[in-house]
Amino acid sequence: MSNPTVVQFGTSRFLQAHADLFFAECWPDAQPVTVVQSSGDPSRAGRVQALTRGYDLRIRGLQAGAPVDQLRRVSPIARGLCFGPDMAEVQRLVAEEADMILSNTADAGFRPCAADAGPKLDPAMSYPAKLAHLLRGRFEAGARGLQVMPTELVRNNGDTLRGLVLDAASAMDRAYRAWLTEEVVWVNSLVDRIVSEPLYPAGAIAEPYALWAMEAQRGLQVPCPHPSIEVVPDLGVIERRKLFVLNLGHSWMVSTWLAAGRQGAVHVRDVMADPDWAQKLRRLYAEEVVPAFAAAGEEAGLAAYIDTTMERFANPFLAHRLEDIAQNHTEKLQRRIGAFLAWAADHGDRGAKPGLHAAMEGD
């Protein structure tokens, strides 16, 4: 496919090392992205402009057992705009040129705020309210629908964003709200890549692993032909693997570390460098986690995912602190390990899971 015109809300280092990199790798001679600094904060205008000059991306980690340390120059961004002073141009782009809208505005970007009740587009609005007004301009111009691709870490992020936009458009005319539902493609997706450090004035350091999984639906267009982009019939399987393998493994490590008085490791990579500790994690996956996925009929591909997860944990370049993972530990245990134990039982896996129960009891 030819490269689409993409309007991107958010300047996060995650997008720089994920979707923007994918566009650059698929179309090295094109610049399909206009990036919008969505909060309108003029103090960050320098970063926005730095993105348009191209930026460095360092890929560091392990891949298929071999160390990777690559520096890439990435230039997918044609223009940088700031939502406040450039609001009229953003309105024009969405109404006339955009094929796709991409976002990563963090959880706060989805949160409704008082400004959303205003009758006109306002830089102080939440991202969904801004989108309701921007897309109304496109509708009124008689333009076709387009594709909206949120990458925020919200379950069913496309459906969630559509609901928030419809809420923000509740006082607008019925024909427009029908157009939002029937003509705009709202993409549910799950993204995964650890982007560990920023580079300045733009750029980042990231691991080799990357995933952009999109849930199949009528009208979906894959934004670019990249090997890290997958279209799947159901995101649930991928969500469960991430939560009940990668995230569960992190929380098990932290429980073990806390039970040992915070001794013996500082980073996740330290856990993997200890043969005994790494073997215990491998055994936990094999004996306590895999049987539940097998009982649920989701074992296909799981062994390879566990191998990849172990390799990501062992990344010698990644300073992923156990102390940081331990934040909100009780809540994470319930969401990752407690929920897994309930899910396993619901699918008929009644096997003993001493390592996971010990992690829960050690809270």
C-alpha contacts under 8 A as a table, 3 or more apart, distances in Angstrom:
res1	aa1	res2	aa2	distance
1	M	224	C	7.47
3	N	27	W	7.28
3	N	30	A	7.80
3	N	32	P	6.50
3	N	223	P	7.81
3	N	224	C	7.18
4	P	32	P	6.28
4	P	98	A	7.84
4	P	99	D	5.79
4	P	100	M	7.00
4	P	223	P	7.18
5	T	32	P	5.15
5	T	33	V	6.34
5	T	34	T	7.99
5	T	97	E	6.78
5	T	98	A	5.16
5	T	99	D	5.17
5	T	100	M	6.40
6	V	32	P	5.88
6	V	33	V	4.76
6	V	34	T	6.27
6	V	98	A	5.79
6	V	99	D	6.11
6	V	100	M	4.88
6	V	101	I	5.70
6	V	102	L	6.85
7	V	33	V	5.90
7	V	34	T	5.00
7	V	35	V	6.03
7	V	36	V	7.24
7	V	93	L	7.70
7	V	94	V	7.36
7	V	98	A	6.22
7	V	100	M	6.42
7	V	101	I	4.92
7	V	102	L	6.19
8	Q	33	V	6.67
8	Q	34	T	6.03
8	Q	35	V	4.64
8	Q	36	V	5.84
8	Q	101	I	5.83
8	Q	102	L	4.59
8	Q	103	S	5.58
9	F	35	V	6.10
9	F	36	V	4.89
9	F	37	Q	6.29
9	F	38	S	5.48
9	F	101	I	7.59
9	F	102	L	6.18
9	F	103	S	4.66
9	F	104	N	6.54
9	F	105	T	6.93
10	G	15	L	7.91
10	G	35	V	6.92
10	G	36	V	6.07
10	G	37	Q	5.40
10	G	38	S	5.63
10	G	103	S	5.93
10	G	104	N	5.40
10	G	105	T	5.51
11	T	15	L	6.94
11	T	16	Q	7.38
11	T	35	V	6.91
11	T	36	V	7.25
11	T	37	Q	6.05
11	T	48	V	6.99
11	T	104	N	7.84
12	S	15	L	5.47
12	S	16	Q	6.54
12	S	104	N	6.94
12	S	105	T	7.91
13	R	16	Q	4.88
13	R	17	A	6.24
13	R	195	V	7.15
13	R	198	P	6.39
13	R	202	A	7.77
13	R	203	G	6.48
13	R	204	A	5.90
14	F	17	A	5.27
14	F	18	H	5.93
14	F	193	R	7.77
14	F	195	V	5.99
15	L	18	H	4.87
15	L	19	A	5.39
15	L	20	D	5.84
15	L	21	L	7.87
15	L	104	N	7.08
16	Q	19	A	6.75
16	Q	20	D	5.12
16	Q	21	L	6.19
16	Q	203	G	6.56
16	Q	204	A	7.26
17	A	20	D	6.50
17	A	21	L	5.49
17	A	57	L	6.75
17	A	195	V	7.06
17	A	203	G	7.62
17	A	204	A	6.60
17	A	205	I	7.76
17	A	206	A	6.62
18	H	21	L	5.34
18	H	22	F	6.24
18	H	193	R	7.31
18	H	210	A	7.18
19	A	22	F	4.99
19	A	23	F	6.31
20	D	23	F	5.18
20	D	24	A	6.30
20	D	33	V	7.84
20	D	76	P	6.20
20	D	77	I	7.79
21	L	24	A	5.03
21	L	25	E	6.13
21	L	74	V	6.55
21	L	76	P	7.35
22	F	25	E	5.13
22	F	26	C	6.14
22	F	224	C	7.42
22	F	226	H	6.33
23	F	26	C	5.20
23	F	27	W	5.94
23	F	28	P	7.80
23	F	32	P	7.57
23	F	76	P	6.35
23	F	224	C	6.54
24	A	27	W	5.24
24	A	28	P	5.00
24	A	29	D	7.88
24	A	30	A	7.42
24	A	31	Q	7.55
24	A	74	V	6.29
24	A	75	S	6.36
24	A	76	P	5.01
25	E	28	P	5.60
25	E	226	H	7.85
26	C	224	C	6.52
26	C	225	P	6.59
26	C	226	H	6.49
27	W	30	A	5.36
27	W	31	Q	7.79
28	P	75	S	7.88
28	P	76	P	7.69
30	A	76	P	6.62
31	Q	75	S	6.84
31	Q	76	P	4.31
31	Q	77	I	5.14
31	Q	78	A	5.11
32	P	76	P	6.23
32	P	77	I	6.47
32	P	78	A	6.69
33	V	76	P	6.13
33	V	77	I	4.67
33	V	78	A	5.86
33	V	79	R	7.21
34	T	77	I	5.81
34	T	78	A	5.72
34	T	79	R	4.84
34	T	80	G	5.87
34	T	81	L	7.49
35	V	48	V	7.44
35	V	77	I	6.84
35	V	79	R	6.36
35	V	80	G	4.93
35	V	81	L	6.25
36	V	48	V	7.77
36	V	80	G	5.94
36	V	81	L	4.76
36	V	82	C	5.59
36	V	83	F	6.27
36	V	90	V	7.78
37	Q	40	G	5.87
37	Q	41	D	7.51
37	Q	44	R	7.81
37	Q	45	A	7.70
37	Q	48	V	6.73
37	Q	80	G	7.56
37	Q	81	L	6.19
37	Q	82	C	4.80
37	Q	83	F	5.96
38	S	82	C	6.70
38	S	83	F	5.42
38	S	105	T	7.65
38	S	123	P	7.96
38	S	127	Y	7.64
39	S	82	C	7.87
39	S	83	F	6.64
39	S	84	G	7.92
39	S	123	P	6.84
39	S	124	A	7.42
40	G	82	C	5.22
40	G	83	F	4.53
40	G	84	G	4.71
40	G	85	P	7.62
40	G	123	P	6.31
41	D	44	R	5.90
41	D	45	A	7.38
41	D	82	C	7.42
41	D	84	G	7.64
42	P	45	A	5.24
42	P	82	C	7.15
43	S	46	G	7.31
44	R	47	R	5.52
44	R	48	V	6.73
45	A	48	V	5.08
45	A	49	Q	6.32
45	A	82	C	6.79
46	G	49	Q	5.25
46	G	50	A	6.11
46	G	201	P	7.56
47	R	50	A	4.98
47	R	51	L	6.38
47	R	201	P	5.77
47	R	202	A	6.05
48	V	51	L	5.36
48	V	52	T	7.00
48	V	80	G	5.33
48	V	81	L	7.04
48	V	82	C	7.76
49	Q	52	T	5.31
49	Q	53	R	6.91
49	Q	79	R	7.75
49	Q	80	G	5.72
50	A	53	R	5.30
50	A	54	G	6.80
50	A	55	Y	7.28
50	A	201	P	6.22
50	A	202	A	6.00
51	L	54	G	5.32
51	L	55	Y	6.13
51	L	75	S	7.75
51	L	77	I	6.60
51	L	80	G	7.26
51	L	202	A	6.05
51	L	203	G	7.93
52	T	75	S	7.12
52	T	76	P	7.93
52	T	77	I	5.21
52	T	78	A	5.73
52	T	79	R	5.67
52	T	80	G	6.23
53	R	75	S	7.02
54	G	73	R	6.76
54	G	74	V	5.45
54	G	75	S	4.28
54	G	76	P	7.40
54	G	77	I	7.34
55	Y	73	R	5.74
55	Y	74	V	5.40
55	Y	75	S	6.65
55	Y	202	A	5.75
55	Y	203	G	5.14
56	D	71	L	6.74
56	D	72	R	5.67
56	D	73	R	4.70
56	D	74	V	6.15
56	D	199	L	7.62
56	D	202	A	7.40
56	D	203	G	5.08
56	D	204	A	6.97
57	L	71	L	5.82
57	L	72	R	5.15
57	L	73	R	6.31
57	L	74	V	6.90
57	L	203	G	5.39
57	L	204	A	5.19
57	L	205	I	5.94
57	L	206	A	7.51
58	R	69	D	7.03
58	R	70	Q	5.58
58	R	71	L	4.48
58	R	72	R	6.22
58	R	204	A	6.41
58	R	205	I	4.68
58	R	206	A	6.25
59	I	68	V	6.90
59	I	69	D	5.63
59	I	70	Q	5.14
59	I	71	L	6.47
59	I	72	R	7.91
59	I	205	I	5.96
59	I	206	A	5.04
59	I	207	E	5.46
59	I	208	P	5.73
60	R	67	P	7.58
60	R	68	V	5.27
60	R	69	D	4.47
60	R	70	Q	6.56
60	R	205	I	7.07
60	R	206	A	6.22
60	R	207	E	5.22
60	R	208	P	6.35
60	R	315	N	7.96
60	R	317	F	6.29
60	R	318	L	8.00
61	G	67	P	5.76
61	G	68	V	5.20
61	G	69	D	6.72
61	G	207	E	5.39
61	G	208	P	6.03
61	G	312	R	7.46
61	G	315	N	4.88
61	G	316	P	6.46
61	G	317	F	5.96
61	G	318	L	7.39
62	L	65	G	5.77
62	L	66	A	5.38
62	L	67	P	4.52
62	L	68	V	5.60
62	L	207	E	7.94
62	L	208	P	7.01
62	L	311	E	6.43
62	L	312	R	6.96
62	L	314	A	7.69
62	L	315	N	5.77
62	L	316	P	7.87
63	Q	66	A	5.34
63	Q	67	P	6.42
63	Q	68	V	6.65
63	Q	208	P	6.73
63	Q	209	Y	7.82
63	Q	311	E	7.44
65	G	311	E	7.33
68	V	208	P	7.44
77	I	80	G	7.50
81	L	86	D	5.90
81	L	90	V	7.58
82	C	85	P	6.09
82	C	86	D	5.45
82	C	87	M	7.34
83	F	86	D	5.34
83	F	87	M	4.95
83	F	90	V	7.12
83	F	123	P	6.34
84	G	87	M	5.38
84	G	123	P	5.58
86	D	89	E	5.46
86	D	90	V	6.36
87	M	90	V	5.06
87	M	91	Q	6.21
87	M	123	P	7.90
88	A	91	Q	5.07
88	A	92	R	6.30
89	E	92	R	4.98
89	E	93	L	6.14
90	V	93	L	5.13
90	V	94	V	6.25
91	Q	94	V	5.39
91	Q	95	A	6.12
91	Q	134	L	5.76
91	Q	137	G	7.09
92	R	95	A	5.10
92	R	96	E	5.84
92	R	97	E	7.66
93	L	96	E	5.34
93	L	97	E	5.08
93	L	98	A	5.97
94	V	97	E	6.07
94	V	98	A	5.17
94	V	134	L	6.50
94	V	135	L	6.92
94	V	137	G	7.84
94	V	138	R	6.48
95	A	98	A	7.14
95	A	134	L	7.23
95	A	135	L	6.92
95	A	137	G	5.66
95	A	138	R	3.83
95	A	139	F	7.59
95	A	141	A	6.73
95	A	143	A	7.06
96	E	138	R	6.90
96	E	141	A	7.94
96	E	143	A	7.21
98	A	101	I	7.04
98	A	146	L	7.39
99	D	146	L	5.38
99	D	147	Q	6.52
100	M	146	L	5.78
100	M	147	Q	4.69
100	M	148	V	5.78
100	M	149	M	7.23
101	I	146	L	7.78
101	I	147	Q	6.27
101	I	148	V	4.73
101	I	149	M	5.91
101	I	150	P	7.94
102	L	148	V	6.21
102	L	149	M	4.79
102	L	150	P	5.70
102	L	151	T	7.42
103	S	149	M	6.52
103	S	150	P	4.81
103	S	151	T	5.97
103	S	152	E	7.23
104	N	150	P	6.33
104	N	151	T	5.37
104	N	152	E	5.22
105	T	108	A	7.05
105	T	109	G	4.83
105	T	110	F	7.43
105	T	127	Y	7.55
105	T	152	E	6.71
106	A	109	G	5.49
106	A	110	F	7.44
106	A	152	E	5.81
106	A	153	L	7.60
107	D	110	F	5.65
107	D	111	R	6.91
107	D	152	E	6.82
107	D	153	L	7.47
107	D	154	V	7.65
108	A	111	R	5.21
109	G	126	S	5.78
109	G	127	Y	5.43
109	G	128	P	7.88
110	F	126	S	6.26
110	F	127	Y	5.93
110	F	128	P	6.25
110	F	161	L	7.49
110	F	164	L	7.77
111	R	126	S	6.34
112	P	116	D	6.72
112	P	125	M	7.80
112	P	126	S	5.64
112	P	128	P	7.87
112	P	129	A	7.81
113	C	116	D	5.69
113	C	125	M	6.60
113	C	126	S	6.19
114	A	117	A	6.15
114	A	125	M	7.70
115	A	118	G	5.69
115	A	122	D	7.26
115	A	124	A	5.96
115	A	125	M	5.05
115	A	126	S	7.72
116	D	124	A	7.96
116	D	125	M	5.05
116	D	126	S	6.56
116	D	129	A	5.72
116	D	168	A	6.86
117	A	168	A	7.77
118	G	121	L	7.46
118	G	122	D	7.60
120	K	133	H	7.42
121	L	125	M	7.53
121	L	130	K	6.26
121	L	133	H	5.91
121	L	134	L	7.75
122	D	125	M	5.57
122	D	130	K	7.22
123	P	130	K	7.61
125	M	129	A	5.91
125	M	130	K	5.97
126	S	129	A	5.37
126	S	130	K	6.26
127	Y	130	K	5.07
127	Y	131	L	6.12
128	P	131	L	4.99
128	P	132	A	6.19
128	P	161	L	6.59
128	P	164	L	5.81
128	P	165	V	4.84
128	P	168	A	6.96
129	A	132	A	5.00
129	A	133	H	6.54
129	A	164	L	7.68
129	A	165	V	6.00
129	A	168	A	5.20
129	A	169	A	7.53
130	K	133	H	5.37
130	K	134	L	6.12
131	L	134	L	4.94
131	L	135	L	5.85
131	L	165	V	6.69
132	A	135	L	5.49
132	A	136	R	6.17
132	A	165	V	5.30
132	A	166	L	7.27
132	A	168	A	6.29
132	A	169	A	5.79
133	H	136	R	5.06
133	H	137	G	6.58
133	H	169	A	7.76
134	L	137	G	5.33
134	L	138	R	6.80
135	L	138	R	4.94
135	L	139	F	6.20
136	R	139	F	4.94
136	R	140	E	6.07
136	R	176	Y	6.83
137	G	140	E	5.16
137	G	141	A	6.19
138	R	141	A	5.10
138	R	142	G	6.59
138	R	143	A	5.66
138	R	144	R	7.94
139	F	142	G	5.24
139	F	143	A	5.88
139	F	144	R	7.57
139	F	145	G	7.91
139	F	176	Y	6.69
139	F	179	W	7.56
140	E	143	A	7.62
144	R	183	E	7.27
145	G	179	W	7.71
145	G	180	L	7.92
145	G	183	E	4.79
145	G	184	V	4.77
145	G	185	V	7.54
146	L	183	E	7.28
146	L	184	V	5.21
146	L	185	V	6.32
147	Q	184	V	5.85
147	Q	185	V	4.64
147	Q	186	W	6.17
147	Q	187	V	7.33
147	Q	220	L	7.62
147	Q	221	Q	7.78
148	V	158	G	7.49
148	V	184	V	7.23
148	V	185	V	6.08
148	V	186	W	5.04
148	V	187	V	6.18
149	M	158	G	6.80
149	M	186	W	6.45
149	M	187	V	5.21
149	M	188	N	7.46
149	M	189	S	7.70
150	P	157	N	6.30
150	P	158	G	6.15
150	P	161	L	7.65
150	P	187	V	7.05
150	P	188	N	7.56
150	P	189	S	7.38
151	T	157	N	7.27
151	T	189	S	6.58
151	T	190	L	6.88
151	T	191	V	6.42
152	E	157	N	6.67
153	L	157	N	7.19
153	L	190	L	7.16
153	L	191	V	7.55
154	V	157	N	4.96
154	V	160	T	7.81
155	R	160	T	7.78
156	N	159	D	5.48
156	N	160	T	6.03
156	N	188	N	5.16
156	N	189	S	6.97
157	N	160	T	4.97
157	N	161	L	5.96
157	N	187	V	7.49
157	N	188	N	5.31
157	N	189	S	6.62
158	G	161	L	5.19
158	G	162	R	6.16
158	G	186	W	4.81
158	G	187	V	4.66
158	G	188	N	4.29
158	G	189	S	7.14
159	D	162	R	5.11
159	D	163	G	6.23
159	D	186	W	6.47
159	D	187	V	7.44
159	D	188	N	6.54
160	T	163	G	5.17
160	T	164	L	6.34
161	L	164	L	5.07
161	L	165	V	6.10
161	L	186	W	7.84
162	R	165	V	5.11
162	R	166	L	6.10
162	R	180	L	7.90
162	R	181	T	7.77
162	R	186	W	6.62
163	G	166	L	5.12
163	G	167	D	6.15
164	L	167	D	4.98
164	L	168	A	6.21
165	V	168	A	5.01
165	V	169	A	6.11
166	L	169	A	4.86
166	L	170	S	5.97
166	L	177	R	6.63
166	L	180	L	7.64
167	D	170	S	5.10
168	A	171	A	7.71
169	A	172	M	5.18
169	A	177	R	6.97
170	S	177	R	7.82
172	M	176	Y	7.13
172	M	177	R	7.27
173	D	176	Y	5.60
173	D	177	R	6.63
174	R	177	R	5.13
174	R	178	A	6.17
175	A	178	A	5.10
175	A	179	W	6.22
176	Y	179	W	4.96
176	Y	180	L	6.31
177	R	180	L	5.05
177	R	181	T	6.48
178	A	181	T	5.13
178	A	182	E	5.97
179	W	182	E	5.11
179	W	183	E	5.16
179	W	184	V	6.95
180	L	183	E	5.91
180	L	184	V	5.34
181	T	184	V	6.21
182	E	185	V	7.90
185	V	219	G	6.67
185	V	220	L	6.70
187	V	214	M	6.78
187	V	215	E	6.96
187	V	220	L	7.45
188	N	214	M	5.93
188	N	215	E	5.59
189	S	212	W	6.87
189	S	213	A	5.42
189	S	214	M	4.36
189	S	215	E	6.12
189	S	235	L	7.33
190	L	211	L	7.74
190	L	212	W	5.93
190	L	213	A	5.19
190	L	214	M	6.64
190	L	235	L	7.33
190	L	238	I	7.95
190	L	239	E	7.39
191	V	210	A	7.72
191	V	211	L	5.50
191	V	212	W	4.57
191	V	213	A	6.32
192	D	209	Y	7.96
192	D	210	A	5.71
192	D	211	L	5.08
192	D	212	W	6.68
193	R	206	A	7.30
193	R	207	E	6.75
193	R	209	Y	6.06
193	R	210	A	4.76
193	R	211	L	6.63
194	I	206	A	5.86
194	I	207	E	5.78
194	I	209	Y	7.88
195	V	198	P	7.93
195	V	204	A	6.86
195	V	205	I	5.86
195	V	206	A	4.19
195	V	207	E	6.53
196	S	204	A	7.56
196	S	205	I	5.81
196	S	206	A	5.77
196	S	207	E	7.78
196	S	318	L	6.72
196	S	319	A	7.48
196	S	320	H	7.89
197	E	204	A	5.68
197	E	205	I	5.20
197	E	206	A	7.36
198	P	202	A	7.24
198	P	203	G	6.03
198	P	204	A	4.25
198	P	205	I	6.29
199	L	202	A	5.52
199	L	203	G	4.71
199	L	204	A	4.77
199	L	205	I	7.12
200	Y	203	G	6.34
207	E	210	A	7.71
207	E	312	R	7.82
207	E	315	N	7.92
207	E	318	L	7.84
209	Y	312	R	7.59
210	A	228	S	5.95
211	L	228	S	4.96
211	L	229	I	6.11
211	L	230	E	7.57
212	W	228	S	6.06
212	W	229	I	4.72
212	W	230	E	6.29
213	A	229	I	5.77
213	A	230	E	4.72
213	A	231	V	5.83
213	A	232	V	6.84
213	A	235	L	7.38
214	M	229	I	7.54
214	M	230	E	6.14
214	M	231	V	4.80
214	M	232	V	6.14
214	M	235	L	7.27
215	E	231	V	5.75
215	E	232	V	5.15
215	E	233	P	5.66
215	E	234	D	5.86
215	E	235	L	5.88
216	A	220	L	6.75
216	A	231	V	5.78
216	A	232	V	5.70
216	A	233	P	5.23
216	A	234	D	7.48
217	Q	220	L	5.69
222	V	225	P	7.01
222	V	229	I	7.92
222	V	231	V	7.89
225	P	229	I	7.41
226	H	229	I	5.53
227	P	230	E	7.47
232	V	235	L	6.52
234	D	237	V	6.61
235	L	238	I	5.38
235	L	239	E	6.07
236	G	239	E	5.00
236	G	240	R	6.05
237	V	240	R	5.24
237	V	241	R	6.30
237	V	298	E	7.15
238	I	241	R	5.12
238	I	242	K	6.24
239	E	242	K	5.24
239	E	243	L	6.11
240	R	243	L	5.07
240	R	244	F	5.53
240	R	245	V	7.75
241	R	244	F	5.27
241	R	245	V	5.33
241	R	246	L	7.12
241	R	302	L	7.83
241	R	305	Y	7.94
242	K	245	V	5.58
242	K	246	L	5.12
242	K	247	N	6.20
243	L	246	L	6.04
243	L	247	N	4.84
243	L	248	L	6.11
243	L	336	R	5.98
244	F	247	N	6.07
244	F	248	L	4.94
244	F	249	G	7.65
244	F	289	V	7.77
244	F	336	R	6.00
244	F	337	I	7.15
244	F	340	F	6.20
245	V	248	L	5.19
245	V	249	G	5.76
245	V	285	Y	7.61
245	V	289	V	7.61
245	V	306	I	7.04
245	V	309	T	7.74
246	L	249	G	5.23
246	L	250	H	6.45
246	L	309	T	6.17
247	N	250	H	5.12
247	N	251	S	6.41
247	N	336	R	6.48
248	L	251	S	5.21
248	L	252	W	6.12
248	L	333	L	7.86
248	L	336	R	5.17
248	L	337	I	5.85
249	G	252	W	5.10
249	G	253	M	6.20
249	G	281	L	7.35
250	H	253	M	5.20
250	H	254	V	6.39
250	H	268	V	7.88
250	H	325	I	7.18
251	S	254	V	5.03
251	S	255	S	6.18
251	S	325	I	7.39
251	S	326	A	7.59
251	S	329	H	7.40
251	S	332	K	7.03
251	S	333	L	6.36
251	S	336	R	7.50
251	S	337	I	7.77
252	W	255	S	5.15
252	W	256	T	6.21
252	W	356	L	7.17
252	W	359	A	5.91
253	M	256	T	5.20
253	M	257	W	6.05
253	M	268	V	7.92
253	M	271	V	7.63
253	M	322	L	7.89
254	V	257	W	4.91
254	V	258	L	5.98
254	V	322	L	6.16
254	V	325	I	7.14
254	V	326	A	6.12
255	S	258	L	5.14
255	S	259	A	6.11
255	S	359	A	5.31
255	S	360	M	7.80
255	S	362	G	6.32
255	S	363	D	6.82
256	T	259	A	5.14
256	T	260	A	6.35
256	T	359	A	6.82
257	W	260	A	5.15
257	W	261	G	6.58
257	W	262	R	5.08
257	W	263	Q	6.57
257	W	264	G	7.63
257	W	265	A	7.46
258	L	261	G	5.10
258	L	262	R	4.92
258	L	263	Q	7.88
259	A	262	R	7.23
259	A	362	G	6.51
260	A	263	Q	5.80
260	A	264	G	7.97
262	R	265	A	7.34
265	A	268	V	7.62
265	A	270	D	5.32
265	A	271	V	6.23
265	A	322	L	7.86
266	V	270	D	6.49
266	V	321	R	5.85
266	V	322	L	5.92
266	V	323	E	7.43
267	H	270	D	5.26
267	H	271	V	7.03
267	H	319	A	6.15
267	H	320	H	5.28
267	H	321	R	4.29
267	H	322	L	5.35
268	V	271	V	5.28
268	V	272	M	6.71
268	V	313	F	6.01
268	V	314	A	7.15
268	V	319	A	7.74
268	V	320	H	5.77
268	V	321	R	6.35
268	V	322	L	6.22
269	R	272	M	5.11
269	R	273	A	6.16
269	R	313	F	5.86
269	R	314	A	4.72
269	R	315	N	6.13
269	R	316	P	6.08
269	R	318	L	7.34
269	R	319	A	7.71
269	R	320	H	7.53
270	D	273	A	4.96
270	D	274	D	6.51
270	D	314	A	7.87
271	V	274	D	5.46
271	V	277	W	6.05
271	V	278	A	6.25
272	M	275	P	6.85
272	M	277	W	6.87
272	M	278	A	4.93
272	M	310	M	7.85
272	M	313	F	6.72
272	M	314	A	5.30
273	A	278	A	7.21
273	A	314	A	7.15
274	D	277	W	5.39
274	D	278	A	6.03
275	P	278	A	5.16
275	P	279	Q	5.98
276	D	279	Q	5.18
276	D	280	K	6.30
277	W	280	K	5.14
277	W	281	L	6.46
278	A	281	L	5.16
278	A	282	R	6.26
279	Q	282	R	4.96
279	Q	283	R	6.07
280	K	283	R	5.07
280	K	284	L	6.07
281	L	284	L	4.96
281	L	285	Y	6.35
282	R	285	Y	5.29
282	R	286	A	6.33
283	R	286	A	5.00
283	R	287	E	5.87
283	R	288	E	7.90
284	L	287	E	5.43
284	L	288	E	5.37
284	L	289	V	6.70
284	L	355	G	6.62
284	L	356	L	7.95
285	Y	288	E	5.66
285	Y	289	V	4.75
285	Y	290	V	6.01
285	Y	306	I	7.73
286	A	289	V	6.18
286	A	290	V	5.44
286	A	291	P	7.64
287	E	290	V	6.51
287	E	291	P	6.83
287	E	353	K	7.75
288	E	291	P	6.27
288	E	292	A	7.41
288	E	351	G	7.53
288	E	352	A	7.31
288	E	353	K	5.28
288	E	355	G	7.77
288	E	356	L	7.64
289	V	292	A	5.70
289	V	293	F	6.90
290	V	293	F	5.24
290	V	294	A	6.15
290	V	299	E	7.00
290	V	302	L	7.66
291	P	294	A	4.96
291	P	295	A	6.09
291	P	349	D	6.65
291	P	351	G	7.92
292	A	295	A	5.03
292	A	296	A	6.24
292	A	343	W	7.84
292	A	344	A	4.82
292	A	345	A	7.91
292	A	347	H	7.10
292	A	348	G	7.84
292	A	349	D	5.40
293	F	296	A	5.03
293	F	297	G	6.18
293	F	298	E	4.93
293	F	299	E	5.19
293	F	344	A	7.63
294	A	297	G	5.05
294	A	298	E	5.66
294	A	299	E	4.73
295	A	298	E	7.58
295	A	344	A	7.69
295	A	347	H	5.87
295	A	348	G	6.36
295	A	349	D	6.05
296	A	299	E	7.83
296	A	344	A	7.85
296	A	347	H	5.54
297	G	300	A	7.92
298	E	302	L	7.58
299	E	302	L	5.25
299	E	303	A	7.75
300	A	303	A	7.74
301	G	304	A	5.56
301	G	305	Y	6.42
302	L	305	Y	4.97
302	L	306	I	6.17
303	A	306	I	5.16
303	A	307	D	6.26
304	A	307	D	5.05
304	A	308	T	6.19
305	Y	308	T	5.07
305	Y	309	T	6.08
306	I	309	T	4.94
306	I	310	M	6.14
307	D	310	M	5.21
307	D	311	E	6.28
308	T	311	E	5.04
308	T	312	R	6.17
309	T	312	R	5.00
309	T	313	F	6.18
310	M	313	F	5.06
310	M	314	A	6.28
311	E	314	A	5.05
311	E	315	N	6.49
312	R	315	N	5.32
315	N	318	L	5.61
320	H	324	D	7.52
321	R	324	D	5.27
321	R	325	I	6.63
322	L	325	I	5.04
322	L	326	A	6.07
323	E	326	A	5.05
323	E	327	Q	6.95
324	D	327	Q	5.62
325	I	329	H	7.37
326	A	329	H	4.89
328	N	331	E	5.54
328	N	332	K	6.26
329	H	332	K	5.02
329	H	333	L	6.04
329	H	363	D	7.83
330	T	333	L	5.16
330	T	334	Q	6.49
330	T	363	D	6.43
331	E	334	Q	5.32
331	E	335	R	6.30
332	K	335	R	5.08
332	K	336	R	5.78
332	K	337	I	7.84
333	L	336	R	5.27
333	L	337	I	5.22
333	L	338	G	6.14
333	L	360	M	6.61
334	Q	337	I	5.78
334	Q	338	G	4.36
334	Q	339	A	6.01
335	R	338	G	6.05
335	R	339	A	5.30
335	R	340	F	7.82
336	R	339	A	5.64
336	R	340	F	6.07
337	I	340	F	4.93
337	I	341	L	6.18
337	I	356	L	6.75
337	I	360	M	7.28
338	G	341	L	5.25
338	G	342	A	6.43
338	G	360	M	7.27
339	A	342	A	5.15
339	A	343	W	6.06
340	F	343	W	4.96
340	F	344	A	5.99
341	L	344	A	5.12
341	L	345	A	6.27
342	A	345	A	5.20
342	A	346	D	6.14
343	W	346	D	5.05
343	W	347	H	6.40
344	A	347	H	5.30
344	A	348	G	6.52
344	A	349	D	5.16
344	A	350	R	7.42
345	A	348	G	5.12
345	A	349	D	5.11
345	A	350	R	5.84
346	D	349	D	7.47
353	K	356	L	5.61
353	K	357	H	6.22
354	P	357	H	5.15
354	P	358	A	5.94
355	G	358	A	5.16
355	G	359	A	6.28
356	L	359	A	5.01
356	L	360	M	6.37
357	H	360	M	5.06
357	H	361	E	6.15
358	A	361	E	5.05
358	A	362	G	5.94
359	A	362	G	5.18
359	A	363	D	6.85
360	M	363	D	5.68
